[in-house]
Amino acid sequence: MKNFNIGDKVNFVNETGYGYVSGTKPGGIVVVEDEDGFEHEYEARDLILVDDAQSINYDKSFDDFRGKDKKRRKSKAVVHTKDLIEVDLHIEELVDDHRGWSNAEILNHQIDQFEKVLSKAYQVGTKKIVVIHGRGDGVLRYEIRRKLRDYEGVSVYDASYQKYGQGATEILLRG
């Protein structure tokens, strides 16, 4: 069995793209964050270790490899399991520093991230997305729901109040 370390760059045997090892689980399961910030679980045999020179140094946080690019997604903003993608669109969860950004720039970045998550959900066949947008003035919630009007077979609900409070939307995708 291959041994992977946190920070190792890996390619996928049955998919295009690459990712970085963010953890391991019992039974030879390797957790990999792909280039879009989604975490997936793979069996070790489904991964190819890329040259050590391309792996990252893992010190304090898996986010460290991303450097100082303010527009890069923090790895915990998106949690992806087989049946659910949960994305937190609070700007503090998406970027390291948004000082100097206008409200419009922040909203556009949040919507861009939402659209990436939605596209990824369709690509991998996920049927449920929970978007955490917060309460605020309702602008982000409105824009997300407005975007979803363009998609057929989409149902939109307020997400579980017990789990998310008032600031989350549940999206069910059919087909």
N, C-alpha and C positions, 0 to 999 in steps of 0.2 A: 504494500500500500504506500502511496506517495505521502510524504509529509509536507504540509504547507505551513508557512508562518504568516502571522498577521503582517500585512504590508506587501506580501508577494504579489507581483503582477502575474495574471493568468489569462490565457486565452481559453475559449470554450470549444470543446470537441464538436458539438452539434449545433452551434450557433455562431454567428459572426459577432465580432466585438471582443472586448477585453474587460477586465475588472481587477480589483484589488481584494485580496483576502482580508476580511474584517473580523473573522472568528472561525471557530470550529465547534462541532457538536459531536456527541457520542455516535458511534456507528459509522465513522468515516465521512461524516457530513461536513462540508466546507461552506461557510457563509461568504459570499462574494458581493461586493458593491460594484455594479456596472458603471459604465461611463456616464450614465444618466442619473446616477445617485440612487438607484433601486438596489435593495439587497435581495439576493436570491440564495437558495440552498442548493448545492450540487453534491453529488457523490464525487469523491476524489478522482475516480477514473474518467470523469467527464471534463476534467480540467487539464490544461497543459501549462506548466511553469515556464514563464518567459525568463530570458536571461537575467541573472541577478543584478546586473547593472541597471536594469529598468525597474527593479522593485524599489519600494520606498522605505525610508527609515521610519520606523514606528517608535515614537518616544512616548508622548503623553496622550495623544488623541489621534484617532484615525483621520480626523479632519486636517491634521498637520500637513499631509502630502499635497493638499490643494494650494498651499502657498498663500499669497496675499491678495489673490484675485477676489475683489469684493463681490463679483457677480456669481461666484461659484456656489453651488448648493451645498449646504451642510448635510452630512450623511444621515442625520436622524430626522430630517424634515419629511422624509418619505419612508414608510414602513410597508413592505410588500410581502404578503403571504400568498399562498395558492389561491385563496378565495377573496382576498381583500387587499386593496391599496388604500392606505391611510396617509394623507398628506396634510401637513400643517403649513398653511400659507401665511402665518405671521411673518412679517419681513425679517424679524430677528432670527427666525429659524431658517431662513433661506440664504441670508448673506451675513458675512462677518461685520460689515460696517456700512450703514446706509446714510451716514451723515452727509448732508449736502444734496440728497436726492429730493426732488419735488414729490408731492403726493401723486402726481400723474406718473412719474417714473417708477415709484413704488408699486402702484396699481398695475402698470404695464408689466413689471417684472413678475408680480404675483400671478397675473393672468397667463403670462408665458409659461410659468412653471406648471400651472393647472393644465394648460393645453398639452404640455409634454407628458404629464401623468395620464391624461385622458387617452392620448395617442398610444402610450405604452400599455394601458389597460386593454385597449382593443387589440393591440399587437400580440399580447400574451394570453388573451382570452379571460381576463379577470372580469367577473360579473358585478362586483360591488366596489365602489370608491366612497370613502368618507373624506370630505374636505373640511378641514378645520380652518375657519376664516375669522373667528372671533365675532363679537357683537358689534362694537363700534357704531358707525353711522349706517351700516348696511350696504355700502357701496360695493364692496368686494362680493358679498353674497348676491347682490342683484346682478352684477356683471357675470358671475359664474352661471347663474340660472338663465340669464339672457343668452349666453353662449350655447347652453345646452338645448335651446329651442331649435337649433339648426340640425340636431341629430334625431333620427327616427329611432324608436324603440328604447328610449331613455325615460326612466321614471325618477322623479326628484322628490325627496322628502326632507323634513327636518330630521337630523340624526338624533339618536337616543339622548334625551336630556340627562338621564342618570349618568351616562358615560362621558358626554361631551359638553354638557351645559347647553346654553342657547346658541352657541356660535359655531354650529357645524351642519353640513348638508350631506345627506346620504344619496348616492346616485346608483341606480340599478341599471345595468346594461344588458340588453337582450340581443341575441343573434350575434 
